[in-house]
Amino acid sequence: MPENIQQSDQLNISKRKKRIAWNKGKKGEWKISKEHLQAIINANKGRSPANKGKHPTEETIRKLCESHKGKIPWNKGKTISEETKKKIGESVKKKLADKEVKEKMIHARKGRTPNKGKHHTEETKRVMSNNCPWKGQHISEQHRLNMCHPKKNSRKWRQKQPTKPEQKIINVILNYNLPFMFTGIKCPTKELKCKPDFMSIERKLIIEVFGNFFHKNSVYFPNIEQSDEKRLSYLRRKGWKNLVLWEEEINSSSDEQLYLKILRFINEN
């Protein structure tokens, strides 16, 4: 390359380095108008990205890796302040409050199933298994519960949260001071292998709250055999008396009607 051309190139590079960016110091002042933004969108419609369908070669990937080696990320050690977090939260809430933005988000997500019909290869499964951080370690029952509810691992969440029909029965028990307790996630007695919904251990009485769908209510599923009959017969063999309350019955009954039914069940046994 001739020396004069090389010198001119170096001069252009030095000029470029000294040039000040047009938007430097204009933080938050410069905004694109809606018309200008729409014109940009219309101009780019139908254009395919320059790198669509192209994949970097192994040599390019190697060069990129080498060029980034030793470089410290700009955000390493930096944390977002509470004020910034608050600002981000407020801006997101403001955007989501706009119905037009919500509709755009819903429309953009429609039909997106990136993993549909795809399966991990045996090699990928092996790598995932080897990289598992708790491989070979014993996971306690409480840790499993915390994994299921990572944001709700305090003491008040260590029991199963009642369903709406169960909550209604709990309210009846508390309001009328009935001798039953909600068992939650674990049976309070080791005598039984299963976990009933409500128990009176001293009287050996049980109240089961059955959902219409999961327990196959005969009103909605007339041709399906009741799957809970074995469970109820097992409890009877162990000497426990059962009262089954269906979801439909609980929803259609008042608190007083449910109280009278439970009271009758207590007096009969």
C-alpha positions as CSV (number, residue, x, y, z in Angstrom):
1,M,0.0,0.0,0.0
2,P,1.4,3.5,-0.9
3,E,2.5,5.6,2.0
4,N,0.2,8.6,1.1
5,I,-2.9,6.4,1.1
6,Q,-1.9,4.9,4.5
7,Q,-1.4,8.3,6.0
8,S,-4.8,9.6,4.7
9,D,-6.5,6.5,6.3
10,Q,-4.8,7.2,9.6
11,L,-5.9,10.9,9.4
12,N,-9.5,9.9,8.8
13,I,-9.5,7.5,11.7
14,S,-8.0,10.2,14.1
15,K,-10.7,12.7,12.9
16,R,-13.4,10.1,13.5
17,K,-12.1,9.5,17.1
18,K,-12.3,13.2,17.9
19,R,-15.8,13.6,16.5
20,I,-18.5,14.1,19.2
21,A,-21.7,12.1,19.0
22,W,-24.7,14.1,18.0
23,N,-26.8,12.8,20.9
24,K,-24.1,13.2,23.6
25,G,-25.5,14.9,26.7
26,K,-29.1,14.8,25.3
27,K,-30.3,12.2,27.8
28,G,-34.1,12.1,27.8
29,E,-34.4,15.2,25.6
30,W,-34.5,13.8,22.1
31,K,-37.6,11.8,21.2
32,I,-38.8,10.3,17.9
33,S,-42.3,11.6,17.0
34,K,-45.0,9.0,16.3
35,E,-45.1,10.0,12.6
36,H,-41.3,9.5,12.3
37,L,-41.5,6.2,14.1
38,Q,-44.3,4.9,11.9
39,A,-42.4,6.0,8.8
40,I,-39.4,3.9,10.0
41,I,-41.7,0.9,10.6
42,N,-43.3,1.2,7.2
43,A,-39.9,1.5,5.5
44,N,-38.6,-1.7,7.2
45,K,-41.8,-3.8,6.5
46,G,-41.1,-6.8,4.4
47,R,-37.3,-6.5,4.7
48,S,-35.5,-9.6,5.8
49,P,-32.6,-9.3,8.3
50,A,-29.1,-9.3,6.6
51,N,-28.1,-12.4,8.6
52,K,-31.3,-14.4,8.1
53,G,-30.4,-18.0,7.4
54,K,-26.7,-17.4,7.9
55,H,-24.7,-19.1,10.6
56,P,-21.2,-18.1,11.8
57,T,-18.4,-20.5,11.0
58,E,-16.3,-22.2,13.6
59,E,-13.4,-19.9,12.8
60,T,-15.6,-16.8,13.4
61,I,-16.9,-18.2,16.7
62,R,-13.3,-18.9,17.8
63,K,-12.2,-15.3,16.9
64,L,-15.2,-13.8,18.8
65,C,-14.4,-15.9,21.9
66,E,-10.7,-14.8,21.8
67,S,-11.6,-11.2,21.3
68,H,-13.8,-11.2,24.5
69,K,-11.3,-13.1,26.6
70,G,-10.0,-11.0,29.6
71,K,-12.7,-8.2,29.1
72,I,-14.6,-7.3,32.2
73,P,-18.4,-6.9,31.6
74,W,-19.5,-3.2,32.0
75,N,-22.2,-4.2,34.6
76,K,-20.0,-6.5,36.7
77,G,-20.4,-5.7,40.4
78,K,-23.1,-3.1,39.7
79,T,-26.5,-3.4,41.3
80,I,-29.8,-1.6,40.5
81,S,-30.7,1.0,43.1
82,E,-34.2,0.8,44.8
83,E,-35.1,4.1,43.1
84,T,-34.3,2.7,39.7
85,K,-36.3,-0.5,40.4
86,K,-39.2,1.7,41.5
87,K,-39.0,3.7,38.2
88,I,-38.8,0.6,36.1
89,G,-41.8,-0.9,37.9
90,E,-43.9,2.3,37.5
91,S,-43.0,2.5,33.7
92,V,-44.0,-1.2,33.2
93,K,-47.3,-0.7,35.1
94,K,-48.0,2.4,33.0
95,K,-47.4,0.5,29.8
96,L,-49.5,-2.5,30.9
97,A,-52.4,-0.3,31.8
98,D,-52.7,0.7,28.2
99,K,-55.2,-1.7,26.5
100,E,-53.5,-1.2,23.1
101,V,-50.2,-2.4,24.4
102,K,-51.8,-5.4,26.1
103,E,-53.5,-6.3,22.8
104,K,-50.2,-6.0,20.9
105,M,-48.5,-8.3,23.5
106,I,-51.3,-10.9,23.2
107,H,-51.2,-10.8,19.4
108,A,-47.4,-11.1,19.3
109,R,-47.6,-14.3,21.5
110,K,-50.3,-16.0,19.5
111,G,-49.2,-19.2,17.9
112,R,-45.8,-19.2,19.5
113,T,-44.8,-22.8,20.4
114,P,-41.0,-22.9,20.0
115,N,-40.5,-26.3,21.6
116,K,-43.6,-28.0,20.2
117,G,-42.8,-31.4,18.7
118,K,-39.1,-31.1,19.7
119,H,-37.3,-33.6,21.9
120,H,-33.9,-33.5,23.7
121,T,-31.3,-35.8,22.1
122,E,-29.7,-38.5,24.2
123,E,-26.5,-36.4,24.2
124,T,-28.3,-33.3,25.5
125,K,-30.0,-35.4,28.2
126,R,-26.7,-36.8,29.3
127,V,-25.1,-33.3,29.5
128,M,-28.1,-31.9,31.5
129,S,-27.9,-34.9,33.9
130,N,-24.1,-34.4,34.4
131,N,-24.6,-30.6,35.0
132,C,-27.3,-31.1,37.6
133,P,-26.1,-29.3,40.7
134,W,-27.8,-31.7,43.2
135,K,-27.1,-34.9,41.4
136,G,-26.5,-37.7,43.9
137,Q,-27.7,-35.6,46.8
138,H,-30.7,-36.4,49.0
139,I,-33.5,-33.8,48.8
140,S,-35.5,-33.4,52.0
141,E,-39.3,-33.3,52.0
142,Q,-39.2,-29.6,53.2
143,H,-36.8,-28.7,50.4
144,R,-39.1,-30.4,47.8
145,L,-42.0,-28.3,49.2
146,N,-39.9,-25.1,48.9
147,M,-39.0,-26.0,45.3
148,C,-42.7,-26.2,44.5
149,H,-43.4,-22.9,46.2
150,P,-40.1,-20.9,46.0
151,K,-41.7,-17.6,46.9
152,K,-43.9,-19.1,49.6
153,N,-41.5,-21.1,51.8
154,S,-42.3,-19.4,55.1
155,R,-44.0,-21.3,58.0
156,K,-47.6,-20.2,57.1
157,W,-47.1,-21.8,53.6
158,R,-45.9,-25.2,54.8
159,Q,-49.4,-26.5,54.8
160,K,-51.6,-27.0,51.7
161,Q,-53.7,-24.0,50.9
162,P,-57.4,-24.9,51.1
163,T,-59.7,-24.9,48.0
164,K,-62.8,-22.7,47.9
165,P,-65.1,-25.5,49.1
166,E,-62.6,-26.5,51.9
167,Q,-62.4,-22.8,52.9
168,K,-66.2,-22.7,53.3
169,I,-66.1,-25.7,55.6
170,I,-63.2,-24.2,57.6
171,N,-65.4,-21.0,58.1
172,V,-68.3,-23.2,59.3
173,I,-66.0,-25.1,61.7
174,L,-64.6,-21.9,63.2
175,N,-67.9,-20.0,63.4
176,Y,-69.8,-22.9,65.1
177,N,-66.8,-24.2,67.1
178,L,-67.0,-27.7,65.7
179,P,-64.4,-30.4,66.8
180,F,-62.6,-30.7,63.4
181,M,-59.2,-29.6,62.1
182,F,-58.0,-29.0,58.6
183,T,-55.2,-31.5,58.0
184,G,-53.3,-29.5,55.2
185,I,-50.4,-31.3,53.5
186,K,-49.7,-34.0,56.1
187,C,-51.9,-36.4,58.1
188,P,-51.6,-35.6,61.8
189,T,-51.8,-39.3,62.8
190,K,-49.5,-42.1,61.7
191,E,-52.3,-44.6,61.9
192,L,-53.6,-43.8,58.4
193,K,-51.7,-44.1,55.1
194,C,-53.9,-41.5,53.3
195,K,-54.6,-37.9,54.2
196,P,-58.3,-36.9,54.8
197,D,-59.4,-33.3,54.5
198,F,-60.8,-32.7,58.0
199,M,-60.4,-34.9,61.1
200,S,-61.6,-35.2,64.7
201,I,-59.0,-37.5,66.2
202,E,-60.7,-37.9,69.6
203,R,-64.0,-38.9,68.0
204,K,-62.4,-40.7,65.0
205,L,-64.5,-38.8,62.6
206,I,-63.5,-37.6,59.1
207,I,-65.0,-35.1,56.6
208,E,-64.0,-35.5,53.0
209,V,-64.5,-32.6,50.5
210,F,-64.7,-34.0,47.0
211,G,-64.4,-31.8,43.9
212,N,-66.9,-32.6,41.1
213,F,-64.1,-33.1,38.5
214,F,-61.2,-34.7,40.3
215,H,-63.4,-37.1,42.2
216,K,-65.8,-37.8,39.3
217,N,-69.1,-36.8,40.7
218,S,-71.8,-39.2,39.4
219,V,-74.0,-36.2,38.5
220,Y,-71.5,-35.2,35.8
221,F,-69.8,-38.6,35.2
222,P,-72.6,-41.2,35.4
223,N,-70.7,-44.0,33.6
224,I,-67.5,-43.8,35.6
225,E,-66.9,-45.9,38.6
226,Q,-66.1,-43.9,41.8
227,S,-62.4,-44.2,42.4
228,D,-62.5,-43.1,46.0
229,E,-64.6,-46.0,47.3
230,K,-61.5,-48.0,48.1
231,R,-60.2,-45.1,50.2
232,L,-63.4,-44.7,52.1
233,S,-63.7,-48.5,52.8
234,Y,-60.0,-48.4,54.0
235,L,-60.9,-45.6,56.5
236,R,-64.0,-47.5,57.7
237,R,-61.9,-50.7,58.3
238,K,-59.6,-48.6,60.4
239,G,-62.5,-47.5,62.5
240,W,-63.1,-44.0,61.2
241,K,-66.5,-42.7,60.3
242,N,-66.8,-40.7,57.0
243,L,-68.9,-37.8,55.9
244,V,-68.5,-36.9,52.2
245,L,-69.4,-33.4,51.1
246,W,-69.4,-32.7,47.3
247,E,-68.4,-29.4,45.8
248,E,-71.8,-28.9,44.3
249,E,-73.6,-29.5,47.6
250,I,-71.2,-27.1,49.5
251,N,-71.7,-24.3,46.9
252,S,-75.5,-24.6,46.9
253,S,-75.8,-24.8,50.7
254,S,-75.7,-22.0,53.3
255,D,-73.4,-22.1,56.3
256,E,-76.3,-23.0,58.6
257,Q,-77.3,-26.0,56.4
258,L,-73.7,-27.3,56.4
259,Y,-73.5,-26.8,60.2
260,L,-76.7,-28.8,60.8
261,K,-75.5,-31.6,58.5
262,I,-72.1,-31.9,60.2
263,L,-73.8,-31.7,63.7
264,R,-76.1,-34.5,62.7
265,F,-73.0,-36.6,61.6
266,I,-71.4,-35.9,65.0
267,N,-74.5,-36.9,67.0
268,E,-75.0,-40.1,65.0
269,N,-71.5,-41.3,65.7
